[in-house]
Amino acid sequence: MSSRWKATSCFSPRFSTTRNSQRDCFVVKIVVDYHLTNARESGMARFIREMLAHLQKQDPSLEFVLIDYDDMRALKTKPAKIVAVLKELLYTQFIIPFRSLKYGWDHLYFPNPPSPFLPLKGIILNIPDLSFWVQEKPFLPMRLYQWCVYAASANAARHITTFSENSARDIIRVLKVPREKITVIPLGVNDRYFATPNSPNIAKVKSKYGITRPYILSVLGSFVPRKNANDLIDAYAALSSTVKQSVQLVFVGQKTDRYFAAITEYLRRQSVNDDIVFTGLVTEEELLNLYAGARLFAFPSRYEGFGLPPLEAMAAGIPAIVYDNSSLPEIVSNAGILVADKMELRDAINKLLTEQNRCDQLIRAGKDRALLFTWEKAAQSLLKVFLERR
């Protein structure tokens, strides 16, 4: 992505603020809360970058203003949690609207709550999911705080987007938002995931992370309880010794928080420590090669607003096994194997490791399914939201 997408102020040197001759309408000016891209390998960061890049392709007349924490020294440090919460509110409630005044915006676009609680002009809010309420059980005051923030943000927004019909139903039920105020915009798969595997690059990333055998891949991002890594560890441990000796289990996810500490403690009570690899967070290039080199993909999450990793795995030609919950059935459909618990997960893993015909069927179906999800379609849907709600 070109450097202009990393700006923290208006970046439209080639865009006119006058009438556009192609559409005979005024340029649409959009202020974007860009701070989540600081987590460069996170799912939200990838979503924001992909969406902005494809929006520009869809309609070059769009004029963006990207506002980021990096532009505000007072918000640049990593403070204690309560201070971080207060600074986030300061940023979203006051700094973004104040900084935006000079641009005469048509929309304020927030990829994730919070957004301003006052009904300012043209707030478009994306709510990826309501995992904090539906699945996670944090300390009660924080959970109630999050509900208040989401509810106030949703109430003030002119329109809401989300990634799946399942998330839309949750938003309607939990936040009492009318269905007509919500547009479902599924995510897309980058074309790079469909590319032919590069064997030397696969070998390089396997060597880096100590992967010495064929492997089952699970891309969880983090080890928060709803990601349910324990079930996959148990399913792997329950495989026959012969099967376990033939494959390793590889997790991609953050290794620097208390959730990972809980996983390592859990592993001490298992007999498979040497067969499991934790890569930590990886670059996108490494992730591409980890997908391409895997025998199969397993995703035991109990709740997902969309579930992009199974789609990426299918695009890469890897058979996918996912839990039958939340948005995952509408994403994977019959192109993967849906399971209900860790015993079904174990049986599905065993089946795919021993029945090549079934693997081949899923590989074909998975690629066809993944082709339905493109960033071009996603950007087109979001563009329609912007243009229809000026």
N, C-alpha and C positions, 0 to 999 in steps of 0.2 A: 504494500500500500504506500502511496506516495506521501512525502513528508507533510504536504499541506493538511492531511487529515489529523495531524498531531498538534495543530495550532490551538491556542487557548483563547483566541479572539477571532473576529470575523475574518474569514479566509475566502474571499470571493473576488480576487483581482480581475478575473476574466468575466465575471457575471455582472450584468447590468441591473440597475435598480429601476430601470424604465420598463416600458411595455415590451413583452417578448413577441416578436413577429410571428413565430411558429404557432403559438397558442393564443395570440392576441389577448393576453391577460397579464396582470402584474406578476412580477417575480414573487415566489413564495419564500418568505424569510423564516427560518426555523432555528431557534436556539436549542442546543442539545446539552443536556447534563452528561459530560464526558468523563467524569472522574472514575467510573468503574473500569475504564481501559487501563488504569494504572496496574491492575492485576493482569499482566500481559498474557498469561496462558489460561486465564479463567474462561468458562463458557460464556459469561456475560460480555467479557471483553471481545471475544471472537464474534459474538452476535452483533455488537455495536459496530465494529469495524466492517464486517461483511455487509451489514445493512446500509451503512453510509456509502460504501463504495458502490453498491448496486443501485442505490437511489440516484446517485450522480449519473450513472449510465442510463437509468430510466428517464430522467428529466434533468438535463444540464442546467436548466434555469433555476433550480432550487438553490437558495443561498443559505449557507449554514454559519452559525456562530457556535463554536465549541468552547464550553466553559469547564475548567478543570481545577481541582485542588491545587495543582502546581502553579496556578496563577494567583494563589492566595497564601501568602507565607504563614498566616496564622493557622491555617488548616493543614499544613504540610507535614507536621510531625505525627507520630503514632502515639496518641495519648492513651490514658486509662480509659476503660470502656465507657463510663458515664460521661467523661469529657468528650469522647468521640461521638457519642449520641448527641450531645448538645451542639457540637460543632457541625454535625451533619444537618441538624435542624436549622441552624443559622445559615448554612450554605444554601439549603433548598428553599427556605421560607423568605429569605431576604436578599442574599448575595446574587443568586441567579436572576431574580426579577429586577433588582436594582441595576445590575450590570447590563441587562437586556434593554433597558429603557431607551438607550441611544440608538438601538437598531430598528425600532419600530416593527417588532416581530409579528408574524402571523400565528406562529405556534411556539409553545414551550414544550419540548419533547423530553420526557423522563423515561429512560429504559427500565427503571426499577423504582419503587417507592423508597423514600417519601418524595412527594412533589408538593407544591404550595397548597396550603389548606384553604386559602382564599380563592374564590372563583375568578382568577385572572383570565385574560383573554387567551383562548386557544390552547389550553393545557391538554396535551395528549400523553396519557400515562400508560406505560406497559407494566402489567403485573404478570411475571413469569409463572408464579404458582403461589399457593397458600400453605406451603409445607410447614411453616411455623405453627399454624393452627390445626391442620389436618393430621399431621404425623409427629412433628417434633413436640417434645414436652419440656421446654425450658422452664426456668424458675418463673413462677406464676406472674409476678409483677412485670417481667420483661415480655412475657407472652401477651399480657393485656396491653402493654405499651405498644407492641407491634400491631395489635388489632386496631387500636385507636389511630395509629399513624396510617395504616392502610385504608381504614374506613374514611378518615378525613380526606386523604389524598384522592380516593375514588370518588367521593361526593363532590369535590371541587373540580375534578377533571371534566373537560368537555366530552372526551371520549376515552375509552380504555381498549387497549389491545392485549391479547394474551396468546399463548403458543398452542393451546389444544382445547378441544371441546370439554374435556374433563376439567381443566382449569377454569373455563368459563362457568361451568356448573358450580364449582366451588365458590367463585366470586359472587355469583348470584345468591347462593345459599348463605354464605358467611357474611358478606359485606352488604347484602340487600341491594345490589345494583341491578337495574332492569336490563333484560337481555338485549334490547335494542341499543344500549349504550356500549356494547362490547363487540369487537371484531376479532375473530380468531385468525391468527396469522402463523401457520406452521413454519418452523425453521427450515433452512436448506442445508444441503450437503455440498461442500466445496468440490469442484471438479477434480481436484488433486487426489481425492480418495478413490476415484475410479481408475487411476493410472495403473499401468502394468508394474508389478513389483520389481524393485531393483535389488538383486540378490546381494551385491557387495554392501549396500547401505543397510540392508536387514542384518547381515552378519556383523556389521560394525556396531549397531545399536544393541544387539544381543550380547556381544562381547563386553560392551560398556557396563551393562547391568547384570552380568553374571548369569545369563540365560544359556544353559548348556544343552537343553533338550527341546523337543517340540513342546508347545505350551498353550495353555488356556489363558486367554486375556480377559481382564476385567478393568474397565476404565471408569472409576468411581469419582475421581476428582477430589474427594475427601472421604473420611471415614466416620462421618456423623451417623448416628444410629439408624436413620431411615435408609441409608445406603446398604445396610444389612450385610456387611462383609462376612460376619460370623456364619451365616447360612452357607455361603459359598465355601468357606473353609471347612465346615462340617461335611458338606457334600463331597468335597475333594477327599477329605480324610476317610470317608466311607467307601470310596472306590476300592476295588481289589488291589492288592499289593502289586500285581503284575501291571495293571493299568497305571497306577501311580508312578511306577518306575519308568514308564514310557513318556510321561508328560509332567511338566512343571505348571505351577499356577502363578501368574504374574498379575499383580495389582498396580495400577497407575493411580496415584492419589497423594495428597499432602501428608508429609510425615512429621510435621513440626507442631502438632497441637495435642490436646489432651485426648482427643478421640483416637488418634493413632496409638497413643500410650495404652489405651484400653485394649486395642487390638493385639498389641505385642504381649500384654499380660494374658490375654485369652489364648494366644498361641503357645504360651509356656505349658499349657495343660494338654496340648495336642502332640501328635507324634510326626508331624509333617513340616516342622520348621525349616529343614534344609531343602524342602521341595518347593517352597514359596518364596517368590521374589517381590519386593516392594521397591518400585523404581523412584518413588517420590513424584513430584511434578516434572513433566518433560516438555521439551520444545514441540512445536507442531510438526516439525520435520521428523523428530524422533517418534512422535505418536503415529504418523503416517506409516513408518516402517515397522512399528510394533504391531499395528493392525495387519499389515501385509504379511508378516511372518507368522501369525497365529494360526493354530489348528482350528480353534473355535472361540467364540466370544460368549461370556456369561455375565448377566447383569441382574443381580438379586435385589435391586432397590425396591422398597415398599411404597415409594411415592415419587413421581416425577411430573413436573409441569410439562415436559415434552419428552426428554430422553433422547438426546442427540447421539450419544455414543453407540447405541445399537444400530442406528441408521448409518453412521459412519462405518461401522464394522461390515454391514451388509453391502455398502458401496464398495468396500475393499475386497469383497468376495469371501467373507468369513461367515460361516453359519452362526446364527445368534440364538441364544436362549435367554429369555427375559421372564420376570415375574408378571403374572396376570393381574395387574392392578393399575389404577390411576390412568395416565395417558398412554401407557405402553401398548395396550392392545390396538389402539387407533393408529399408532405409529408403525408398529411391526406387522400387524394384521396376521395373515397366514403365511407370511414370508419368513417367520422364525418360529421357534418352539416356545409356547407359553406354559409356564409351570406355576403351581400353587404353593409349594413348600420345598424344603431342602431335600427331601427324599425324591420328589419328582425331579428336582434339579440334578441330583446324583444320577438318576436313571437316564435323563436326557443327555447328560455328559457322556455317560457310558455308551449310549446308543450312537452318538455322533462320532465317538472315537473308534467304534467298531463296525459301523455301517457306512461305507463310502458312498453308496448310492443315495442314501438319505442326505448326506452332506452335499452331494452334487445338486440334488433337487433344491435344497435351501440356498445354495450359492446362486443359482439361476434366479430363483424367486426373489432373493434378497436384493440382487442388483436391479431387477426390474422395479421393485418397490422403492428403492432409494432414488431411482430416477424421477419419481413423482415429486420429490421434495427438492426444490431449487431456490437459491437466493434470489434469482430473477423474479420468481412468483411471489416470494415474500416481500421484496421491495415494491413490486407492483401493487400489492395489497395495501402496504403502508402508504404509498404515494396516493392511492385512492382516498384513504382516510384524511390525509393532509389537504387534498384538493377539494373534497366535498364538505369540509368543515372549516373553511376559511371564514 
